[in-house]
Amino acid sequence: MGLTEWAYSLSESLLSEPLPRRWAHSLGVAKRARSLSTILDSDAELLEAAAVLHDIGYSPAIATTGFHPLDGARFLREQESADERVVCLVAHHSCALLEAEERGLRGDLETEFELQRSDLVDALLYCDMTTTPDGSPTTPTGRLDEIVQRYGPDTIVGRFIQRAAPEIHAASTRVEDRLAKVEAGG
């Protein structure tokens, strides 16, 4: 079984029944990842696998700390012996270090999981932050507004996402610039 086939199967088994909306979001993020293949070359499959797996830590079957990047990455490493790059992308997706800091888990995340190449981190963040909870395309601004509205501005997630907004916009711009350069033939 190939990397992406395995990733879709695992993510579906953990999310589709207990969290169908999270599963729809994960499928949308993976679809967005496929659209970046022109800027990822040999890492396209890696990004797609990480994209479909990025939220498995929400699954009640594996959630332990309540911090989904950490729970998902630990599960992938300890139970699935997954590719370490996929594990680390899941661990650090979408400015997870900032949320980990809000939760008092930054040291755990930094110690256990190596930050991956910035272009891959940017690409996964872009895919996540341009996909609605239902899996449809959106803009980073629309996604940030939706997250703050859903969780509330004074919650852990609300505070973290507001702190992360400048980096989310910057990473999205970097990805869009890379796409535009490739589409322009450069």
N, C-alpha and C positions, 0 to 999 in steps of 0.2 A: 504494500500500500504506500502510495506517495505521500509526501509531507502535507500537501493541501487536502487530499482526500481524508487522511487521518484527522487533520485539524477540524474539518467540517463535521465529520462523524462524532468526534469527541464533544465539540461544542454543542451540537444538536442534542446529544445524549444528556448533557448537563443543563441545558437552558430551555429547550423547546417545550417541554411539559410544564415545569414549575414556573417559568418566566418567559412566556411566548413573546412579549413585547421586547424583552432584552435579546431574545433570539433573532427577532426581526431586525433590530438595530445592528446586531453582529453581522448578519447577512448583508445589510446595507453598507457597513464599514468595509467588509470584504470586497463587495462590488466596487466600491470606490478605490480600494487598493489595486484591483485589477486594472482600473483606468490609469494607474500611474506606471504601468509596466514600461513605458517608453523612457522613463527617467531612472528606472531601477535595474535594468539589464538582468544580470544573473541573480539579483536579490528579489525579484518580483514574487517568486513563490514563497520565499521567506516572509515577506511583508504580508502577503495574502493570508498565510497561516496564522501569523500573529494577529492580524486584523479580526479574523473570525473567532479567535480564542481570547481576545483582549478582555472580555467581560465575564469569563467563566467563573471568576472568583465570587460573583454574586450568587452562584448556585447554592441553594441550601445544603446540597450534598457535600460541598467542600468548604463553605465559608466557616472560618474559625475566628479570625480577628475582627471581622466586619470591615476590613479594608481590602476591597476586591483585587487591586493589583498585586498585593502581597499574597493573599490567599490563592489566587489563580497561579501565580508564578511558583509558589511552593508546591502546589499540587502537580503542576506540569513537571517540575524537577523531581520530586520525591515519588510520585505515583506513576508517572508516565515516562520518565527518563527522556524527556523531550530535548530536542536540539537546544543547546544553551543560548543561542542567539534569540530563538523564539521566546524562551523563558524570560530572558532579560528585557526583551521588548515589551512583553506583557507586564512585567514588573514596573517598568518605567513609563508606561504609556500616558500620554496627555498630562504632562507635568506632575506625575505622581509624587515626586519628592516634596512638592509644596503641600499636597494633601497629607502626605505622611507626616510632615512637620506639624500640621494642625492636629493630628491624631496622636502625636508623641511616638511615631514609628519611623521617623526618618533614619535614625541610626540603623535599625533593622534592615530597611530597604537598601541603604547605601552599602552596608556591610555584606549582605547576602547576594546582591545582584549588581553586576557590572553594567554601567551605562554603555549603550551601544553607539555605533557611529551616528553622528548628528543628522546626517541625511536620512537615515532610516527612522530615527526618533521623530524627526520632523514629519516624515511621510505618514507614519502611524497616527500622530497627533492630528494631522490634516484630515485623514480619513475619518477619524472619530469626530472631529469638530465640524465636519461638513455633512454629517448624517444625523437625522432626527432620531428620537427614540423609536419611531416606527419604521426606520430604515430608509426614509426618503432623503433626497439631497436637500441641503440647506447651506447657509453661509455661516462662517465662524461667529459673526455678530448675532445672527438668529439663534444659533445653538447656545451661545453664552447666555443670552437673554432667557431662553427656555429653561436652562439649568437653574439660574437664579430664581426664576419664577416657581419652578417645580419644588425646589428645596427650601427656598427662602434665603434672603440676603445675610441673615445672621446665624445660619447653621454652619457646621463644619464645611460642608460641600459649597455652600454659598460664599463663605469667606475665601475658601481656597480658590474657587473658580474666578472670583473677582481679582485676587492677587495674580492668578495665572494669565489673565486676559492679555496683557501686553506680549507675553511670550507666545501665546496661542496665535495672536494676530501676526507676530513676526515670523513664526514657523510657517504659517499658512502662506504668507507672502513669499517666503523662500521657495516653497514647493510650487506655487503658481508661477514664479519667475523661471524656475527650472523647466516647467512644462512649456511655457511660452517660448523659451529658448530652443527646446527640442522641436516644437511645432514650426518655428521659424527657420529650422534647418541648421541651427548652430549647436 
